[in-house]
Amino acid sequence: MWRRLRRVAGFLQTLSTKAIYFGHQSVGSNIMEGIQALVSGTSGPVPRVSQTSAAGSMVKGVFAHAGSGSNGDPMGKITAFVASIQGSVGNKVDIAFFKFCYVDFDGST
């Protein structure tokens, strides 16, 4: 167990040297709660978790996250994420990603 905790601490230390942006909706908030719990339970350098999409907040050491699009509209999520990246956020971050939700794909499309 200690070995895994050291690995997590090492990953978080690496992330603390990056500017990260994560676009999401509903379930993404649960993911961020888990990341915040990992950060809070780790000593040493860790990224600061911040709920924002403001380009000025995208600095090294920040794991920023914000809503992107709407659930049930996967193309809207893509469009919203691309707009934020092509705006000023993309020039500020080292890592950017977003996630779909299971409700984005109900099988009828």
C-alpha positions as CSV (number, residue, x, y, z in Angstrom):
1,M,0.0,0.0,0.0
2,W,2.8,2.5,0.9
3,R,4.4,1.8,-2.5
4,R,1.1,2.8,-4.3
5,L,0.8,5.9,-2.1
6,R,4.4,7.0,-3.0
7,R,3.5,6.5,-6.7
8,V,0.4,8.6,-6.3
9,A,2.5,11.3,-4.6
10,G,5.0,11.1,-7.4
11,F,2.3,11.5,-10.1
12,L,0.8,14.5,-8.2
13,Q,4.3,16.1,-7.9
14,T,4.7,15.8,-11.7
15,L,1.2,17.3,-12.2
16,S,2.1,20.2,-9.8
17,T,4.6,21.4,-12.5
18,K,1.9,21.6,-15.2
19,A,-1.1,23.9,-16.0
20,I,-4.0,21.5,-16.5
21,Y,-7.6,22.2,-17.8
22,F,-10.4,19.6,-17.6
23,G,-13.8,20.3,-19.2
24,H,-16.7,18.2,-17.9
25,Q,-20.2,18.1,-16.6
26,S,-21.9,16.1,-13.8
27,V,-19.8,13.0,-13.3
28,G,-16.6,15.1,-13.9
29,S,-17.4,16.9,-10.6
30,N,-17.2,13.5,-8.9
31,I,-13.9,12.9,-10.5
32,M,-12.6,16.2,-9.3
33,E,-13.8,15.4,-5.8
34,G,-11.6,12.3,-5.9
35,I,-8.7,14.3,-7.2
36,Q,-9.2,16.9,-4.4
37,A,-9.2,14.0,-1.9
38,L,-5.9,12.7,-3.3
39,V,-4.3,16.2,-3.2
40,S,-5.6,16.8,0.3
41,G,-4.2,13.5,1.6
42,T,-0.7,13.9,0.0
43,S,2.2,15.7,1.5
44,G,4.7,17.4,-0.8
45,P,4.1,19.3,-4.0
46,V,0.6,18.8,-5.4
47,P,-1.5,20.8,-8.0
48,R,-3.9,23.3,-6.6
49,V,-7.5,22.3,-7.7
50,S,-9.5,25.3,-9.0
51,Q,-13.0,25.4,-10.5
52,T,-12.4,28.0,-13.3
53,S,-12.2,28.4,-17.0
54,A,-10.5,31.8,-16.8
55,A,-7.3,31.9,-18.9
56,G,-5.6,34.0,-16.3
57,S,-5.9,31.2,-13.8
58,M,-4.2,28.7,-16.0
59,V,-0.7,28.7,-14.5
60,K,1.7,25.9,-13.7
61,G,0.6,24.1,-10.5
62,V,-3.1,24.5,-11.1
63,F,-5.5,21.7,-12.1
64,A,-8.4,23.8,-13.3
65,H,-11.8,22.4,-14.2
66,A,-15.1,23.8,-15.4
67,G,-18.4,22.8,-17.1
68,S,-18.1,22.2,-20.8
69,G,-21.3,21.9,-22.9
70,S,-24.4,20.1,-21.8
71,N,-25.1,16.5,-21.0
72,G,-27.0,14.7,-23.8
73,D,-25.3,16.8,-26.4
74,P,-21.9,15.3,-27.3
75,M,-21.3,17.6,-30.3
76,G,-22.1,20.6,-28.0
77,K,-19.5,19.4,-25.6
78,I,-16.9,19.1,-28.3
79,T,-17.8,22.5,-29.6
80,A,-17.6,24.1,-26.2
81,F,-14.3,22.5,-25.4
82,V,-12.8,23.5,-28.8
83,A,-14.0,27.1,-28.2
84,S,-12.3,27.2,-24.8
85,I,-9.0,25.8,-26.2
86,Q,-9.0,28.0,-29.3
87,G,-9.7,30.9,-27.1
88,S,-7.1,32.0,-24.6
89,V,-7.1,28.8,-22.5
90,G,-5.3,26.7,-25.1
91,N,-2.3,29.1,-25.1
92,K,-1.9,28.8,-21.3
93,V,-2.2,25.1,-20.5
94,D,0.2,22.1,-20.8
95,I,-2.6,19.5,-20.6
96,A,-6.2,19.9,-21.7
97,F,-8.9,17.3,-21.8
98,F,-12.6,16.8,-21.4
99,K,-14.9,13.8,-20.9
100,F,-18.2,12.6,-22.3
101,C,-20.9,11.3,-20.0
102,Y,-22.8,8.1,-20.4
103,V,-26.0,10.1,-21.1
104,D,-24.3,11.7,-24.1
105,F,-24.8,8.4,-25.9
106,D,-28.2,6.7,-25.4
107,G,-28.0,4.5,-28.5
108,S,-30.6,6.4,-30.5
109,T,-28.2,8.4,-32.6
